[in-house]
Amino acid sequence: MRVRLGAGAARLTAERRDDAFPREYGTDGRGLAGRDRGTREQSPCRDLEARRTIRHAIERREIVDVLHAHRRARMVHGACSQFGENQSSIALREGEGPMLKILIVHGAGMNMRGKAQIDIFGPMTLPEYDEHIRKYAAELAVEVEIFHSNVEGEVINKFYQAHDRGVDAAIINPAGFTTGYPALMAAIAQVKFPTIELHISNPARRGRESEIARVCRGVITGFGIYGYYLALSGLRDMLRTAAKKSDRK
């Protein structure tokens, strides 16, 4: 989303820019190593949250109160100190815990997105899908690994590898693997983490029934690229709720 700045807003932004950014950050939102920091100790957690908030605003060219963003980061820093989090391994976002790892799988034929069947799937290409997915992941503070293959065996191996590496969840757009691939269905059923099936369009409108859906936790169809945001946010909230219930036992 791009927001056009009027002349007055542009001047206001320019006037406030130097004051809005704290000294430890440059005007591009990046840290300044060893400059104007003095002897004050900087928290990695505070740096991570502030940089993410400020840089995200700059990249999207939105009008924001950057000083408010920095103050919010200081509040997060306080939460980090209070709960004694391991800041080198945990990306804390508003006290919600460690960053979740989610596998994104693009199935057979998705390399042709934006090149074929544009009337069904639209003009967006697979690399553009990935760009949107990474932006959604950054906004939701989750880590994603994106994988594409036209070979069933490679997708199966990826699920098993994710199982062994402790991935928290998966989102699969099976595309050409939607029906007729029992070995892939078995792999999804065997792994310990939940999988969400996702389709840019709604296959049911074309009379196509998914067999992969039988072994998935849920299905999201027909929301276009925004379906990935829905899947990521849904998995994040579901997993964190489950973790809180487990801690209470």
Contacts in CASP RR format, 6 or more apart in sequence:
PFRMAT RR
TARGET T0000
AUTHOR 0000-0000-0000
METHOD contacts of the structure
MODEL  1
MRVRLGAGAARLTAERRDDAFPREYGTDGRGLAGRDRGTREQSPCRDLEA
RRTIRHAIERREIVDVLHAHRRARMVHGACSQFGENQSSIALREGEGPML
KILIVHGAGMNMRGKAQIDIFGPMTLPEYDEHIRKYAAELAVEVEIFHSN
VEGEVINKFYQAHDRGVDAAIINPAGFTTGYPALMAAIAQVKFPTIELHI
SNPARRGRESEIARVCRGVITGFGIYGYYLALSGLRDMLRTAAKKSDRK
1 60 0 8 1.000
1 62 0 8 1.000
2 60 0 8 1.000
2 61 0 8 1.000
3 61 0 8 1.000
3 62 0 8 1.000
3 63 0 8 1.000
5 13 0 8 1.000
5 63 0 8 1.000
9 63 0 8 1.000
13 63 0 8 1.000
16 66 0 8 1.000
16 67 0 8 1.000
17 27 0 8 1.000
17 66 0 8 1.000
18 27 0 8 1.000
19 67 0 8 1.000
20 65 0 8 1.000
20 66 0 8 1.000
20 67 0 8 1.000
20 70 0 8 1.000
21 27 0 8 1.000
21 29 0 8 1.000
21 54 0 8 1.000
21 66 0 8 1.000
21 70 0 8 1.000
22 50 0 8 1.000
22 70 0 8 1.000
23 32 0 8 1.000
23 36 0 8 1.000
23 37 0 8 1.000
24 31 0 8 1.000
24 32 0 8 1.000
24 36 0 8 1.000
24 37 0 8 1.000
24 42 0 8 1.000
24 47 0 8 1.000
25 31 0 8 1.000
25 32 0 8 1.000
25 50 0 8 1.000
25 51 0 8 1.000
25 54 0 8 1.000
25 70 0 8 1.000
26 32 0 8 1.000
28 55 0 8 1.000
28 58 0 8 1.000
29 51 0 8 1.000
29 54 0 8 1.000
29 55 0 8 1.000
29 58 0 8 1.000
30 51 0 8 1.000
30 55 0 8 1.000
31 47 0 8 1.000
31 51 0 8 1.000
43 77 0 8 1.000
43 80 0 8 1.000
43 81 0 8 1.000
43 87 0 8 1.000
44 87 0 8 1.000
44 88 0 8 1.000
45 76 0 8 1.000
45 77 0 8 1.000
45 80 0 8 1.000
45 85 0 8 1.000
45 87 0 8 1.000
45 90 0 8 1.000
45 91 0 8 1.000
45 92 0 8 1.000
46 73 0 8 1.000
46 74 0 8 1.000
46 76 0 8 1.000
46 77 0 8 1.000
46 78 0 8 1.000
46 80 0 8 1.000
48 91 0 8 1.000
49 72 0 8 1.000
49 73 0 8 1.000
49 76 0 8 1.000
49 77 0 8 1.000
49 92 0 8 1.000
49 93 0 8 1.000
50 69 0 8 1.000
50 70 0 8 1.000
50 73 0 8 1.000
52 138 0 8 1.000
53 69 0 8 1.000
53 72 0 8 1.000
53 73 0 8 1.000
54 66 0 8 1.000
54 69 0 8 1.000
54 70 0 8 1.000
56 138 0 8 1.000
56 139 0 8 1.000
57 64 0 8 1.000
57 66 0 8 1.000
57 69 0 8 1.000
76 92 0 8 1.000
76 93 0 8 1.000
76 94 0 8 1.000
76 95 0 8 1.000
79 92 0 8 1.000
79 94 0 8 1.000
79 95 0 8 1.000
80 87 0 8 1.000
80 92 0 8 1.000
83 95 0 8 1.000
85 92 0 8 1.000
85 97 0 8 1.000
89 98 0 8 1.000
90 97 0 8 1.000
90 98 0 8 1.000
90 99 0 8 1.000
91 98 0 8 1.000
91 99 0 8 1.000
91 141 0 8 1.000
92 98 0 8 1.000
93 99 0 8 1.000
93 141 0 8 1.000
96 141 0 8 1.000
96 240 0 8 1.000
97 240 0 8 1.000
99 141 0 8 1.000
99 142 0 8 1.000
99 143 0 8 1.000
100 142 0 8 1.000
100 143 0 8 1.000
100 168 0 8 1.000
100 169 0 8 1.000
100 235 0 8 1.000
100 236 0 8 1.000
100 239 0 8 1.000
100 240 0 8 1.000
101 142 0 8 1.000
101 143 0 8 1.000
101 144 0 8 1.000
101 145 0 8 1.000
101 166 0 8 1.000
101 167 0 8 1.000
101 168 0 8 1.000
102 137 0 8 1.000
102 142 0 8 1.000
102 143 0 8 1.000
102 144 0 8 1.000
102 145 0 8 1.000
102 167 0 8 1.000
102 168 0 8 1.000
102 169 0 8 1.000
102 170 0 8 1.000
102 171 0 8 1.000
102 232 0 8 1.000
102 235 0 8 1.000
103 144 0 8 1.000
103 145 0 8 1.000
103 147 0 8 1.000
103 158 0 8 1.000
103 159 0 8 1.000
103 162 0 8 1.000
103 167 0 8 1.000
103 169 0 8 1.000
103 170 0 8 1.000
103 171 0 8 1.000
104 133 0 8 1.000
104 144 0 8 1.000
104 145 0 8 1.000
104 146 0 8 1.000
104 147 0 8 1.000
104 170 0 8 1.000
104 171 0 8 1.000
104 172 0 8 1.000
104 228 0 8 1.000
105 147 0 8 1.000
105 148 0 8 1.000
105 155 0 8 1.000
105 158 0 8 1.000
105 159 0 8 1.000
105 170 0 8 1.000
105 171 0 8 1.000
105 172 0 8 1.000
105 173 0 8 1.000
105 174 0 8 1.000
106 126 0 8 1.000
106 129 0 8 1.000
106 146 0 8 1.000
106 147 0 8 1.000
106 148 0 8 1.000
106 149 0 8 1.000
106 173 0 8 1.000
106 175 0 8 1.000
107 148 0 8 1.000
107 149 0 8 1.000
107 150 0 8 1.000
107 155 0 8 1.000
107 172 0 8 1.000
107 173 0 8 1.000
107 174 0 8 1.000
107 175 0 8 1.000
107 176 0 8 1.000
107 177 0 8 1.000
108 149 0 8 1.000
108 150 0 8 1.000
108 151 0 8 1.000
108 152 0 8 1.000
108 174 0 8 1.000
108 175 0 8 1.000
108 176 0 8 1.000
108 177 0 8 1.000
109 150 0 8 1.000
109 175 0 8 1.000
109 176 0 8 1.000
110 126 0 8 1.000
110 129 0 8 1.000
110 148 0 8 1.000
110 173 0 8 1.000
110 175 0 8 1.000
111 126 0 8 1.000
111 148 0 8 1.000
111 150 0 8 1.000
113 121 0 8 1.000
113 122 0 8 1.000
113 124 0 8 1.000
113 125 0 8 1.000
113 126 0 8 1.000
113 129 0 8 1.000
113 200 0 8 1.000
114 121 0 8 1.000
114 122 0 8 1.000
114 123 0 8 1.000
114 124 0 8 1.000
114 125 0 8 1.000
114 126 0 8 1.000
115 125 0 8 1.000
120 201 0 8 1.000
120 206 0 8 1.000
121 200 0 8 1.000
121 201 0 8 1.000
122 200 0 8 1.000
124 225 0 8 1.000
126 148 0 8 1.000
129 225 0 8 1.000
129 228 0 8 1.000
130 146 0 8 1.000
132 225 0 8 1.000
132 228 0 8 1.000
133 144 0 8 1.000
133 146 0 8 1.000
133 228 0 8 1.000
133 232 0 8 1.000
134 144 0 8 1.000
134 146 0 8 1.000
136 228 0 8 1.000
136 229 0 8 1.000
136 232 0 8 1.000
137 143 0 8 1.000
137 144 0 8 1.000
137 232 0 8 1.000
140 229 0 8 1.000
140 232 0 8 1.000
140 233 0 8 1.000
140 236 0 8 1.000
142 232 0 8 1.000
142 235 0 8 1.000
142 236 0 8 1.000
144 232 0 8 1.000
145 162 0 8 1.000
145 167 0 8 1.000
147 155 0 8 1.000
147 158 0 8 1.000
149 155 0 8 1.000
149 158 0 8 1.000
152 177 0 8 1.000
152 181 0 8 1.000
152 183 0 8 1.000
152 184 0 8 1.000
153 183 0 8 1.000
153 184 0 8 1.000
155 172 0 8 1.000
155 177 0 8 1.000
155 184 0 8 1.000
155 187 0 8 1.000
156 183 0 8 1.000
156 184 0 8 1.000
156 187 0 8 1.000
159 170 0 8 1.000
159 187 0 8 1.000
159 188 0 8 1.000
159 191 0 8 1.000
160 187 0 8 1.000
160 190 0 8 1.000
160 191 0 8 1.000
162 170 0 8 1.000
162 191 0 8 1.000
162 193 0 8 1.000
163 190 0 8 1.000
163 191 0 8 1.000
163 192 0 8 1.000
163 193 0 8 1.000
166 193 0 8 1.000
167 193 0 8 1.000
168 193 0 8 1.000
168 235 0 8 1.000
168 239 0 8 1.000
169 193 0 8 1.000
169 194 0 8 1.000
169 195 0 8 1.000
169 196 0 8 1.000
169 235 0 8 1.000
169 239 0 8 1.000
170 188 0 8 1.000
170 191 0 8 1.000
170 193 0 8 1.000
170 194 0 8 1.000
170 195 0 8 1.000
170 196 0 8 1.000
171 195 0 8 1.000
171 196 0 8 1.000
171 198 0 8 1.000
171 228 0 8 1.000
171 231 0 8 1.000
171 232 0 8 1.000
171 235 0 8 1.000
172 188 0 8 1.000
172 195 0 8 1.000
172 196 0 8 1.000
172 197 0 8 1.000
172 198 0 8 1.000
172 212 0 8 1.000
172 216 0 8 1.000
173 197 0 8 1.000
173 198 0 8 1.000
173 199 0 8 1.000
173 200 0 8 1.000
174 181 0 8 1.000
174 184 0 8 1.000
174 197 0 8 1.000
174 210 0 8 1.000
174 212 0 8 1.000
177 184 0 8 1.000
177 212 0 8 1.000
178 199 0 8 1.000
178 203 0 8 1.000
178 208 0 8 1.000
178 210 0 8 1.000
178 211 0 8 1.000
178 212 0 8 1.000
179 208 0 8 1.000
179 209 0 8 1.000
179 210 0 8 1.000
179 211 0 8 1.000
179 212 0 8 1.000
180 211 0 8 1.000
181 211 0 8 1.000
181 212 0 8 1.000
182 211 0 8 1.000
184 212 0 8 1.000
185 211 0 8 1.000
185 212 0 8 1.000
185 214 0 8 1.000
185 215 0 8 1.000
186 215 0 8 1.000
188 195 0 8 1.000
188 212 0 8 1.000
188 215 0 8 1.000
188 216 0 8 1.000
189 215 0 8 1.000
194 216 0 8 1.000
194 217 0 8 1.000
194 235 0 8 1.000
194 238 0 8 1.000
194 239 0 8 1.000
195 215 0 8 1.000
195 216 0 8 1.000
195 217 0 8 1.000
196 216 0 8 1.000
196 217 0 8 1.000
196 218 0 8 1.000
196 219 0 8 1.000
196 220 0 8 1.000
196 231 0 8 1.000
196 235 0 8 1.000
197 210 0 8 1.000
197 212 0 8 1.000
197 213 0 8 1.000
197 216 0 8 1.000
197 218 0 8 1.000
197 219 0 8 1.000
197 220 0 8 1.000
198 219 0 8 1.000
198 220 0 8 1.000
198 221 0 8 1.000
198 227 0 8 1.000
198 228 0 8 1.000
198 231 0 8 1.000
199 210 0 8 1.000
199 219 0 8 1.000
199 220 0 8 1.000
199 221 0 8 1.000
199 222 0 8 1.000
200 222 0 8 1.000
200 223 0 8 1.000
200 224 0 8 1.000
200 225 0 8 1.000
200 227 0 8 1.000
201 221 0 8 1.000
201 222 0 8 1.000
201 224 0 8 1.000
202 221 0 8 1.000
202 222 0 8 1.000
203 209 0 8 1.000
203 210 0 8 1.000
203 221 0 8 1.000
204 221 0 8 1.000
210 219 0 8 1.000
213 219 0 8 1.000
220 227 0 8 1.000
220 230 0 8 1.000
220 231 0 8 1.000
223 230 0 8 1.000
END
